[in-house]
């Protein structure tokens, strides 16, 4: 595991490059795209374990901090989705240069999965793994507001919020990022028909159509996802759906951070078959 800074001086990003031990890397490398904010904090150990398992399987793997987050340069309040999408492209170029691979696959979780799909629409990919991606940005903003409310208030969150989201569990949300998220629609992303895609699903309940929130309200998890999958398949995109044997690690209590090894091993096996 090697620490790396990459990118131009005014847009330097920090990451970790996981390399196979005792063997040459595969011809395909993998770039991991983290979730955003508190979801990243809770899923950090799982992502570290994912990178390690990919390296053990022979994949040189780069995980990195988005511009304005972690140890990368930049001001989070000035971040935009377009900036982070370019970060993915920069990470892909970096791993190609560092390990001299032929192809690059992308794997992301939540907003990171959505950014991977956006970046993959403009770059050749070996494979694309989407772990519970954000389908609709407006819904995601609502989820961030509810999570922040529950962390800072004792009463139930309102049906609608009077003020726009400016902070998500300690992470500032600037005007431009908020506007970008509000307009985000993953269904508008034109994926390459020749790229194998895995939709890794851990949000749906055992019934497969709804999940309960903390107040017991039924929240549809399948509707937007299924509509999006239908749209992609109608366009000829090859999408496989797997329900991974794991909880939503980005929602777990920070005192009980989980590394879902069975789910990660399943994702690695899919990546091996796809590449």
C-alpha positions as CSV (number, residue, x, y, z in Angstrom):
1,X,0.0,0.0,0.0
2,X,1.7,3.2,-1.2
3,X,0.6,6.8,-0.4
4,X,0.4,8.9,-3.6
5,X,-0.3,12.5,-4.4
6,X,-1.3,13.0,-8.0
7,X,-2.7,15.7,-10.3
8,X,-1.6,19.3,-11.1
9,X,-0.2,21.5,-8.4
10,X,-3.4,23.5,-8.0
11,X,-5.5,20.3,-7.9
12,X,-3.5,17.8,-6.0
13,X,-5.3,14.7,-4.8
14,X,-4.2,12.2,-2.2
15,X,-4.8,8.5,-2.5
16,X,-3.5,5.0,-1.6
17,X,-2.3,2.6,-4.3
18,X,-2.7,-1.0,-3.3
19,X,-0.4,-3.3,-5.3
20,X,-0.4,-7.1,-5.5
21,X,2.3,-8.7,-3.3
22,X,4.7,-11.2,-5.0
23,X,3.2,-11.1,-8.4
24,X,2.8,-8.8,-11.4
25,X,-0.5,-6.8,-11.5
26,X,-3.3,-7.9,-13.8
27,X,-3.7,-6.1,-17.1
28,X,-6.7,-4.3,-15.6
29,X,-6.4,-1.9,-12.6
30,X,-9.3,-0.7,-10.4
31,X,-10.1,2.8,-9.2
32,X,-12.4,3.0,-6.1
33,X,-14.8,6.0,-5.7
34,X,-15.8,6.7,-2.1
35,X,-19.1,7.8,-0.8
36,X,-19.6,11.4,0.4
37,X,-19.4,12.9,3.9
38,X,-20.5,10.8,6.8
39,X,-21.3,7.9,4.6
40,X,-17.6,7.8,3.6
41,X,-16.5,7.9,7.3
42,X,-18.6,4.9,8.1
43,X,-17.7,2.9,5.0
44,X,-14.0,3.8,5.2
45,X,-12.9,0.4,6.7
46,X,-15.0,-1.5,4.2
47,X,-13.4,0.3,1.3
48,X,-9.9,-0.3,2.7
49,X,-10.8,-4.0,2.9
50,X,-12.2,-3.9,-0.6
51,X,-8.9,-2.4,-1.9
52,X,-6.9,-5.0,-0.1
53,X,-8.9,-8.0,-1.4
54,X,-8.7,-6.6,-5.0
55,X,-4.9,-6.4,-4.6
56,X,-4.8,-9.9,-3.3
57,X,-6.7,-11.0,-6.4
58,X,-4.0,-9.3,-8.6
59,X,-5.7,-5.9,-9.3
60,X,-3.6,-2.8,-8.7
61,X,-6.2,-0.6,-6.9
62,X,-6.3,3.2,-6.3
63,X,-8.6,4.8,-3.7
64,X,-8.4,8.5,-3.2
65,X,-9.9,11.5,-1.5
66,X,-12.2,13.8,-3.5
67,X,-10.9,17.4,-4.1
68,X,-11.8,19.4,-1.0
69,X,-12.0,16.3,1.2
70,X,-9.6,14.2,3.3
71,X,-6.0,14.8,2.5
72,X,-6.6,16.2,-1.0
73,X,-6.3,19.9,-1.7
74,X,-9.3,22.2,-2.1
75,X,-12.2,23.7,-0.2
76,X,-15.2,21.4,0.1
77,X,-17.5,24.4,0.1
78,X,-16.3,25.1,-3.5
79,X,-16.7,21.5,-4.7
80,X,-19.0,20.5,-7.6
81,X,-20.0,17.2,-9.0
82,X,-18.2,18.1,-12.3
83,X,-15.0,18.6,-10.3
84,X,-15.3,15.2,-8.7
85,X,-16.1,13.6,-12.0
86,X,-12.9,15.0,-13.4
87,X,-11.1,13.6,-10.3
88,X,-12.2,10.1,-11.4
89,X,-10.7,10.6,-14.8
90,X,-7.5,11.9,-13.2
91,X,-7.3,8.9,-11.0
92,X,-7.8,6.6,-14.0
93,X,-4.9,8.3,-15.9
94,X,-2.7,8.1,-12.8
95,X,-3.2,4.4,-12.2
96,X,-2.5,3.7,-15.9
97,X,0.8,5.6,-15.7
98,X,1.8,4.1,-12.4
99,X,1.2,0.4,-13.1
100,X,1.3,0.5,-17.0
101,X,-2.0,-1.4,-17.2
102,X,-4.1,-1.9,-20.3
103,X,-7.5,-1.2,-18.9
104,X,-9.2,0.4,-15.9
105,X,-12.4,-0.6,-14.1
106,X,-14.3,1.6,-11.7
107,X,-16.1,0.6,-8.5
108,X,-18.0,3.1,-6.3
109,X,-20.4,3.2,-3.4
110,X,-23.4,5.6,-3.1
111,X,-22.5,9.0,-4.5
112,X,-19.1,7.6,-5.5
113,X,-20.8,5.0,-7.6
114,X,-22.8,7.7,-9.3
115,X,-19.7,9.7,-10.0
116,X,-18.0,6.5,-11.4
117,X,-20.9,6.1,-13.8
118,X,-20.7,9.8,-14.9
119,X,-17.0,9.5,-15.4
120,X,-17.3,6.1,-17.2
121,X,-19.7,7.6,-19.7
122,X,-16.8,9.7,-21.1
123,X,-13.9,7.1,-20.8
124,X,-13.3,3.5,-21.9
125,X,-13.8,1.1,-19.1
126,X,-13.1,-2.6,-18.5
127,X,-16.0,-2.9,-16.0
128,X,-18.2,-0.7,-13.8
129,X,-19.4,-1.8,-10.3
130,X,-22.1,0.4,-8.8
131,X,-22.7,-0.3,-5.1
132,X,-26.1,1.3,-4.2
133,X,-25.6,4.4,-6.3
134,X,-27.5,7.6,-5.8
135,X,-30.2,7.5,-8.4
136,X,-31.8,10.8,-7.7
137,X,-29.9,13.8,-6.3
138,X,-33.0,15.5,-4.8
139,X,-33.8,12.4,-2.8
140,X,-30.2,12.1,-1.7
141,X,-30.3,15.7,-0.4
142,X,-33.4,14.9,1.6
143,X,-31.6,11.9,3.1
144,X,-28.7,14.0,4.1
145,X,-31.0,16.6,5.7
146,X,-32.8,13.9,7.6
147,X,-29.6,12.3,8.8
148,X,-28.2,15.7,9.9
149,X,-31.5,16.5,11.7
150,X,-31.5,13.3,13.6
151,X,-27.9,13.8,14.7
152,X,-28.5,17.3,16.0
153,X,-32.2,17.3,17.1
154,X,-34.3,15.1,19.4
155,X,-37.6,15.6,17.6
156,X,-38.7,13.9,14.4
157,X,-37.6,15.6,11.1
158,X,-40.3,17.6,9.3
159,X,-42.0,16.5,6.1
160,X,-40.3,19.4,4.3
161,X,-37.4,21.6,5.3
162,X,-37.7,25.4,5.3
163,X,-34.0,26.1,4.8
164,X,-31.6,24.6,2.2
165,X,-29.0,22.1,3.3
166,X,-25.7,23.8,4.2
167,X,-24.2,21.1,6.4
168,X,-24.4,17.3,6.2
169,X,-23.3,15.7,9.5
170,X,-20.3,18.0,9.9
171,X,-19.5,18.3,6.1
172,X,-20.3,21.7,4.5
173,X,-22.5,21.7,1.5
174,X,-22.0,24.7,-0.7
175,X,-24.5,26.3,-3.0
176,X,-23.0,24.9,-6.2
177,X,-22.8,21.4,-4.9
178,X,-26.3,21.5,-3.5
179,X,-27.6,22.7,-6.9
180,X,-25.6,20.0,-8.7
181,X,-27.1,17.3,-6.4
182,X,-30.6,18.7,-6.8
183,X,-30.3,18.3,-10.6
184,X,-28.6,14.9,-10.5
185,X,-30.4,12.1,-12.4
186,X,-28.4,8.9,-12.9
187,X,-30.9,7.7,-15.5
188,X,-29.6,10.4,-17.9
189,X,-26.1,8.9,-17.9
190,X,-25.4,7.2,-21.3
191,X,-23.4,4.0,-20.3
192,X,-21.4,2.1,-22.9
193,X,-23.2,-1.0,-24.1
194,X,-19.9,-3.0,-24.2
195,X,-19.0,-2.4,-20.6
196,X,-20.2,-5.0,-18.1
197,X,-22.0,-3.4,-15.2
198,X,-22.8,-4.8,-11.7
199,X,-25.5,-3.1,-9.6
200,X,-24.6,-4.3,-6.1
201,X,-27.7,-3.9,-4.0
202,X,-27.8,-3.9,-0.2
203,X,-30.6,-1.4,0.5
204,X,-33.6,-3.4,-0.3
205,X,-35.4,-5.5,2.3
206,X,-35.9,-9.3,2.2
207,X,-39.2,-8.6,0.5
208,X,-37.3,-6.8,-2.2
209,X,-39.5,-3.7,-2.6
210,X,-39.4,-1.5,0.5
211,X,-37.1,-0.6,3.4
212,X,-38.1,1.0,6.7
213,X,-36.6,4.2,8.0
214,X,-35.9,5.0,11.6
215,X,-39.5,6.1,12.2
216,X,-41.0,3.0,10.7
217,X,-42.2,4.7,7.5
218,X,-42.0,2.7,4.4
219,X,-39.6,4.1,1.9
220,X,-39.6,2.7,-1.6
221,X,-36.1,1.5,-2.6
222,X,-36.9,-0.5,-5.6
223,X,-39.1,1.8,-7.7
224,X,-36.5,4.3,-8.9
225,X,-33.8,1.7,-9.2
226,X,-35.9,-0.7,-11.2
227,X,-37.0,2.1,-13.6
228,X,-33.4,3.0,-14.1
229,X,-32.3,-0.6,-14.8
230,X,-35.2,-0.9,-17.3
231,X,-34.0,2.2,-19.1
232,X,-30.4,1.1,-19.3
233,X,-31.4,-2.4,-20.5
234,X,-33.6,-0.9,-23.2
235,X,-30.5,1.0,-24.4
236,X,-28.6,-2.3,-24.6
237,X,-26.5,-1.9,-21.5
238,X,-25.6,-5.2,-19.9
239,X,-26.4,-4.8,-16.2
240,X,-26.2,-7.6,-13.7
241,X,-27.9,-7.1,-10.3
242,X,-26.7,-8.8,-7.2
243,X,-28.0,-8.6,-3.6
244,X,-24.8,-8.6,-1.5
245,X,-25.0,-10.3,1.9
246,X,-24.3,-7.2,3.9
247,X,-26.0,-4.3,5.7
248,X,-25.7,-0.8,4.5
249,X,-22.3,-0.1,5.9
250,X,-22.5,3.6,5.3
251,X,-25.5,3.8,7.7
252,X,-24.1,1.8,10.6
253,X,-23.3,3.4,14.0
254,X,-19.8,4.7,14.0
255,X,-19.2,2.7,17.2
256,X,-19.9,-0.5,15.2
257,X,-18.1,0.0,11.9
258,X,-18.5,-3.1,9.7
259,X,-16.3,-4.7,7.1
260,X,-18.7,-7.0,5.1
261,X,-16.2,-9.6,4.0
262,X,-18.7,-11.9,2.2
263,X,-20.0,-9.0,0.2
264,X,-16.6,-7.7,-0.7
265,X,-15.4,-11.2,-1.7
266,X,-18.5,-11.5,-4.0
267,X,-17.7,-8.1,-5.6
268,X,-14.1,-9.2,-6.2
269,X,-15.2,-12.4,-7.8
270,X,-17.5,-10.5,-10.2
271,X,-14.6,-8.1,-11.0
272,X,-12.4,-11.1,-11.8
273,X,-15.0,-12.6,-14.1
274,X,-15.8,-9.2,-15.8
275,X,-12.1,-8.5,-16.4
